[in-house]
Amino acid sequence: MPNKIKPKSEFLEKMKKLLSQDDFEKYEKIIQEPLLNSIRCNTLKISPDELKKNLEAKNWKILQPWKNYPEMMIVKNELNPGELGRSIEHLLGYYYIQELASMLSIIALAPKSNELVLDLCASPGSKTSQMASQMNNAGTIIANDVNIERIKILASNLERCGVANVIITREDGVALCEKLKSQNIKFDKILLDAPCSGEGTIRSSVKTCLMWNPNTIKSLSKLQKKLFQKAFELLKEGGEMVYSTCTHAPEENEEVVDFLIKKYENAKLEEVKLNLKRGPAILEFDGKKYSDEITKCLRIWPQDNDTEGFFVAKIRKV
């Protein structure tokens, strides 16, 4: 059934500025459509082939949209509310319910089993468990969150998925980075899946429309820049960092990346190359011009690949 989402007029006017007329019409249409039922196979416990067979035995129709990433799956059936979460395969940690666009951060980061990785804003653990899976439970991930209730959710999800290479910390992100820096601890890879306004999630979260506020976006942009800066300083030379959000706002995406690469001469943007449709980067917004390097970032609109909206930037310390 359609979502019957009614975004604020000010929000829609902003989207019109960011999209062509044709894309805006497609955007207005797709945000009224429910999201695909997408899951990620947890390869720490089961192979994609085995999971696919198990789920097909339940008469679920399973699609694997990207052949290079067979763990990414779509369940095409009309499911009952909560059915994905109640299945025995989910309860056993064989799969994680995760939106397709959300999986792209870790594909871009590509953490390896011999690396030390920081996940600065980790809860609820979808990307943390995805990292652990890619690292085959080897190496070390420090997964941080500031809220104890969110940490409980993070710990529960990691336990269900059989994750064994994670140290969970509870700390303000900026304060944690400063503590780690004072101890001269450096990381091979860092994920900053930043707190954001969530504009890209309105297909699954109607409250996002109700809570949307331009002043919140400005406040979040300041926080994101501070977190990005502090986290970048923890990278080893040659280390890589992914910055991602689930919002469309240039103030939280291109502007934040532009801030970092202009502040640090040794921050080099790497092109995020993934085989899917992408929207053009925003190089000028609200009177501000951003570096042409920003075109290397990945901006995804819901109408591009029938997903949520998402943004991914990859930075190397050179």
Backbone torsions as a table, in degrees:
resi	resn	phi	psi	omega
1	MET	NA	147.4	178.6
2	PRO	-60.6	151.8	-178.5
3	ASN	-75.4	-25.5	-176.1
4	LYS	54.9	49.6	179.1
5	ILE	-81.6	136.1	-179.9
6	LYS	-123.7	84.1	179.8
7	PRO	-65.5	156.5	176.4
8	LYS	-64.8	146.8	-178.2
9	SER	-59.6	-37.0	179.2
10	GLU	-64.1	-37.0	177.0
11	PHE	-64.4	-46.5	-178.8
12	LEU	-64.5	-36.7	177.7
13	GLU	-63.0	-37.6	177.9
14	LYS	-66.3	-42.5	179.0
15	MET	-62.7	-34.6	177.5
16	LYS	-61.6	-35.4	178.7
17	LYS	-69.2	-27.8	-175.1
18	LEU	-92.1	-16.1	-174.1
19	LEU	-121.9	153.8	169.9
20	SER	-68.6	165.0	-179.7
21	GLN	-59.1	-43.0	-179.3
22	ASP	-64.0	-44.9	-179.5
23	ASP	-68.9	-33.3	178.3
24	PHE	-65.1	-40.2	178.1
25	GLU	-63.6	-40.1	177.6
26	LYS	-66.7	-37.7	179.5
27	TYR	-63.8	-48.1	179.6
28	GLU	-58.0	-34.9	-178.7
29	LYS	-74.1	-45.9	-171.7
30	ILE	-74.0	-26.8	179.7
31	ILE	-69.3	-11.5	175.2
32	GLN	-90.3	-4.1	-179.9
33	GLU	-97.6	140.9	177.6
34	PRO	-65.7	153.4	178.1
35	LEU	-69.5	154.4	171.4
36	LEU	-64.9	150.6	173.6
37	ASN	-80.6	99.9	-176.7
38	SER	-114.0	143.6	179.6
39	ILE	-138.0	160.9	175.5
40	ARG	-121.1	123.6	176.9
41	CYS	-64.3	130.8	177.3
42	ASN	-89.0	96.8	-174.6
43	THR	-70.9	-4.6	171.7
44	LEU	-69.9	-21.3	-175.7
45	LYS	-119.4	-25.0	-174.1
46	ILE	-158.9	151.3	177.7
47	SER	-83.6	156.2	176.9
48	PRO	-56.4	-38.8	179.7
49	ASP	-63.5	-44.6	-180.0
50	GLU	-64.6	-44.3	-179.6
51	LEU	-62.6	-42.6	179.9
52	LYS	-59.4	-43.3	178.6
53	LYS	-63.3	-43.6	179.4
54	ASN	-60.0	-44.1	-176.8
55	LEU	-73.7	-34.1	177.2
56	GLU	-68.8	-26.6	174.9
57	ALA	-66.9	-19.0	175.6
58	LYS	-91.1	8.3	-176.1
59	ASN	67.6	27.6	171.5
60	TRP	-88.0	136.3	176.2
61	LYS	-91.9	116.5	-173.6
62	ILE	-108.3	127.3	173.9
63	LEU	-112.5	145.6	175.8
64	GLN	-120.8	92.1	-167.6
65	PRO	-65.8	-26.1	-179.2
66	TRP	-121.7	111.6	-172.7
67	LYS	-62.8	-28.3	179.1
68	ASN	-75.9	-12.3	-178.9
69	TYR	-132.2	72.9	-175.5
70	PRO	-64.6	-15.1	178.6
71	GLU	-71.7	-17.7	179.5
72	MET	-86.4	119.2	-171.9
73	MET	-132.0	151.0	173.2
74	ILE	-119.7	131.9	174.0
75	VAL	-96.6	111.8	-172.0
76	LYS	-81.3	-13.5	-176.7
77	ASN	-66.7	156.1	167.3
78	GLU	-78.7	106.9	-176.2
79	LEU	-98.7	154.0	174.3
80	ASN	-73.2	153.5	177.7
81	PRO	-54.5	128.0	178.2
82	GLY	81.7	-1.1	-176.0
83	GLU	-64.5	-37.8	178.3
84	LEU	-61.0	-39.6	-176.9
85	GLY	-79.4	-19.6	-177.6
86	ARG	-91.8	-10.7	-175.3
87	SER	-66.1	151.0	-179.3
88	ILE	-63.3	-33.1	179.8
89	GLU	-64.8	-36.1	177.8
90	HIS	-72.3	-43.5	-179.0
91	LEU	-63.0	-31.0	178.7
92	LEU	-83.8	-4.1	178.4
93	GLY	81.7	19.4	178.6
94	TYR	-73.7	-26.3	174.6
95	TYR	-143.6	159.8	179.1
96	TYR	-118.5	130.5	177.2
97	ILE	-76.2	111.0	-173.1
98	GLN	-146.8	134.1	179.8
99	GLU	-68.6	143.4	-172.8
100	LEU	-56.6	-46.3	-178.1
101	ALA	-63.1	-30.8	-179.5
102	SER	-65.2	-23.8	-178.3
103	MET	-77.4	-13.0	-171.3
104	LEU	-72.9	-27.4	-179.9
105	SER	-57.2	-46.7	-175.3
106	ILE	-76.6	-31.8	173.6
107	ILE	-61.2	-40.9	178.2
108	ALA	-69.4	-38.8	-178.0
109	LEU	-71.9	-36.9	177.6
110	ALA	50.5	59.4	178.9
111	PRO	-67.7	147.0	-176.9
112	LYS	-116.4	162.9	-169.5
113	SER	-70.3	-10.9	180.0
114	ASN	-106.6	15.6	-170.8
115	GLU	-108.5	156.6	171.6
116	LEU	-100.7	122.9	-170.8
117	VAL	-125.6	141.0	174.7
118	LEU	-112.2	126.5	172.4
119	ASP	-112.1	98.4	-164.7
120	LEU	-73.9	-32.9	-179.4
121	CYS	-128.5	77.7	-159.5
122	ALA	-86.5	-34.5	-173.5
123	SER	-63.7	142.8	12.1
124	PRO	-89.3	0.3	174.3
125	GLY	109.3	5.2	-179.8
126	SER	-60.8	-47.9	-178.0
127	LYS	-78.1	-30.5	177.0
128	THR	-63.1	-47.0	179.4
129	SER	-68.0	-32.1	176.3
130	GLN	-66.0	-39.7	175.9
131	MET	-62.4	-47.3	-179.0
132	ALA	-59.4	-38.5	178.6
133	SER	-64.4	-45.2	178.8
134	GLN	-65.4	-31.2	-178.7
135	MET	-88.0	-0.3	179.6
136	ASN	56.7	37.7	177.6
137	ASN	63.6	19.1	177.3
138	ALA	-110.5	177.5	-173.3
139	GLY	66.6	-166.1	-178.6
140	THR	-138.8	134.0	174.0
141	ILE	-116.0	127.3	168.1
142	ILE	-96.9	115.3	-177.5
143	ALA	-109.1	118.1	-173.1
144	ASN	-116.3	146.2	167.6
145	ASP	-151.4	158.2	-174.8
146	VAL	-94.5	-20.6	-172.0
147	ASN	-103.7	126.9	-175.1
148	ILE	-65.3	-34.7	178.7
149	GLU	-67.3	-39.0	176.9
150	ARG	-68.5	-33.3	177.6
151	ILE	-65.9	-36.3	176.8
152	LYS	-60.6	-42.1	178.0
153	ILE	-65.1	-44.2	178.0
154	LEU	-57.6	-50.1	-178.1
155	ALA	-62.3	-41.1	179.9
156	SER	-63.2	-44.1	-179.6
157	ASN	-66.6	-39.9	179.4
158	LEU	-66.6	-38.9	178.5
159	GLU	-64.6	-44.3	-179.2
160	ARG	-61.6	-33.5	-177.6
161	CYS	-87.4	0.1	178.0
162	GLY	73.3	28.2	-179.1
163	VAL	-78.7	130.9	-174.2
164	ALA	-128.8	4.6	-176.1
165	ASN	-116.7	28.4	-175.5
166	VAL	-117.3	134.7	168.6
167	ILE	-106.1	121.6	-180.0
168	ILE	-93.5	131.5	176.2
169	THR	-123.2	149.9	175.3
170	ARG	-117.7	109.2	-176.5
171	GLU	-164.5	150.7	167.9
172	ASP	-57.9	136.0	-173.3
173	GLY	-58.2	-44.6	179.6
174	VAL	-64.8	-44.1	-179.0
175	ALA	-63.8	-40.5	179.1
176	LEU	-62.1	-45.5	179.8
177	CYS	-59.4	-40.4	179.6
178	GLU	-66.3	-38.8	177.7
179	LYS	-65.1	-44.9	-179.8
180	LEU	-64.3	-38.7	178.9
181	LYS	-64.7	-39.8	-179.5
182	SER	-65.3	-25.0	177.7
183	GLN	-93.2	3.3	179.6
184	ASN	58.3	38.5	176.5
185	ILE	-91.1	124.5	-178.0
186	LYS	-118.7	150.9	-174.2
187	PHE	-117.4	146.5	174.0
188	ASP	-73.4	-40.7	-178.1
189	LYS	-138.2	146.1	176.0
190	ILE	-135.7	135.5	170.9
191	LEU	-110.8	123.9	169.5
192	LEU	-116.1	89.1	173.0
193	ASP	-88.8	88.9	-160.4
194	ALA	-74.7	147.8	169.4
195	PRO	-58.5	132.1	-173.7
196	CYS	-146.8	178.4	-177.5
197	SER	-76.5	-11.1	172.3
198	GLY	68.4	25.7	-178.4
199	GLU	-56.8	-29.4	-177.4
200	GLY	-75.9	-6.8	-173.2
201	THR	-103.6	12.9	-172.5
202	ILE	-67.5	-18.3	176.3
203	ARG	-66.9	-28.6	-178.1
204	SER	-110.1	-8.9	-175.8
205	SER	-140.0	93.3	-178.7
206	VAL	-61.8	-30.3	-178.1
207	LYS	-62.8	-22.0	176.9
208	THR	-59.7	-39.6	177.9
209	CYS	-62.7	-42.3	-176.1
210	LEU	-70.1	-33.9	-175.1
211	MET	-88.2	-11.3	-173.5
212	TRP	-58.9	131.6	-176.6
213	ASN	-153.3	124.2	-178.9
214	PRO	-60.1	-30.0	178.5
215	ASN	-68.3	-35.1	176.3
216	THR	-63.6	-39.7	179.8
217	ILE	-61.6	-43.6	178.4
218	LYS	-62.2	-41.2	179.9
219	SER	-66.7	-42.6	179.4
220	LEU	-65.0	-37.8	179.6
221	SER	-59.5	-40.6	177.7
222	LYS	-63.7	-43.7	179.0
223	LEU	-64.3	-43.6	-179.0
224	GLN	-61.0	-41.7	179.0
225	LYS	-63.3	-40.8	-179.8
226	LYS	-66.4	-45.6	178.7
227	LEU	-62.5	-43.6	-178.5
228	PHE	-60.5	-46.7	-179.1
229	GLN	-62.1	-48.8	-177.4
230	LYS	-65.0	-39.3	-179.8
231	ALA	-68.7	-41.0	-179.1
232	PHE	-59.1	-35.7	-179.1
233	GLU	-66.3	-15.0	179.5
234	LEU	-91.3	-4.7	-179.7
235	LEU	-73.8	141.7	168.5
236	LYS	-68.6	159.5	171.5
237	GLU	-62.7	131.6	-175.9
238	GLY	86.4	-7.6	179.4
239	GLY	-72.5	161.0	-175.9
240	GLU	-124.7	148.0	-178.1
241	MET	-135.6	139.1	173.7
242	VAL	-113.4	130.4	173.8
243	TYR	-110.6	126.9	-178.9
244	SER	-140.8	153.0	174.5
245	THR	-143.5	164.0	173.3
246	CYS	-110.8	43.2	179.4
247	THR	-130.4	163.0	178.2
248	HIS	-96.8	-15.8	-169.7
249	ALA	-61.0	120.1	176.4
250	PRO	-58.8	-30.7	179.4
251	GLU	-61.9	-26.7	-178.3
252	GLU	-102.0	-7.4	-176.8
253	ASN	-116.8	-89.9	-176.1
254	GLU	-58.4	-39.3	-178.4
255	GLU	-64.7	-37.5	-179.4
256	VAL	-69.3	-42.8	178.8
257	VAL	-66.6	-42.6	178.3
258	ASP	-58.2	-41.6	178.3
259	PHE	-57.6	-45.7	-175.0
260	LEU	-69.5	-47.0	-174.4
261	ILE	-71.2	-20.7	175.5
262	LYS	-84.2	-26.2	180.0
263	LYS	-79.2	-35.5	-174.9
264	TYR	-118.9	116.7	179.1
265	GLU	-66.0	-24.0	-178.6
266	ASN	-93.0	13.3	175.3
267	ALA	-98.4	111.0	-176.4
268	LYS	-112.6	124.3	177.8
269	LEU	-74.1	131.8	174.7
270	GLU	-102.5	142.4	179.3
271	GLU	-71.6	131.1	176.2
272	VAL	-87.6	103.8	-176.0
273	LYS	-103.5	106.8	176.1
274	LEU	-134.8	144.4	-173.8
275	ASN	-83.0	74.5	177.1
276	LEU	-157.3	163.6	-178.2
277	LYS	-71.0	140.1	-178.3
278	ARG	-132.4	151.2	175.4
279	GLY	-88.0	156.6	178.5
280	PRO	-67.9	144.6	176.8
281	ALA	-65.7	149.5	175.7
282	ILE	-89.4	114.8	-176.7
283	LEU	-101.8	-6.1	176.8
284	GLU	-153.9	130.2	179.3
285	PHE	-155.9	135.2	174.8
286	ASP	54.4	41.0	177.5
287	GLY	81.3	0.8	-179.9
288	LYS	-108.0	136.0	177.4
289	LYS	-107.2	138.2	-178.3
290	TYR	-112.1	158.6	-180.0
291	SER	-58.7	143.6	176.1
292	ASP	-62.5	-19.9	178.1
293	GLU	-60.1	-22.3	-176.8
294	ILE	-61.4	-20.1	178.9
295	THR	-62.1	-14.9	178.4
296	LYS	-76.8	-13.2	179.9
297	CYS	-77.5	163.5	-179.3
298	LEU	-108.1	114.8	176.9
299	ARG	-114.0	120.7	-177.4
300	ILE	-118.8	127.2	174.5
301	TRP	-99.5	154.2	-178.6
302	PRO	-56.2	-35.4	-177.5
303	GLN	-76.6	-11.8	-177.6
304	ASP	-69.5	-46.4	-174.4
305	ASN	-136.4	18.0	-177.7
306	ASP	57.1	52.7	179.1
307	THR	-131.1	-169.3	166.1
308	GLU	-79.4	169.5	174.1
309	GLY	-79.8	144.5	-175.6
310	PHE	-155.4	158.8	179.2
311	PHE	-140.7	133.4	179.8
312	VAL	-135.8	129.8	173.5
313	ALA	-126.6	141.7	179.8
314	LYS	-121.9	128.4	-175.1
315	ILE	-125.2	136.2	174.5
316	ARG	-113.2	139.6	173.9
317	LYS	-88.5	114.5	-174.9
318	VAL	-103.0	NA	NA
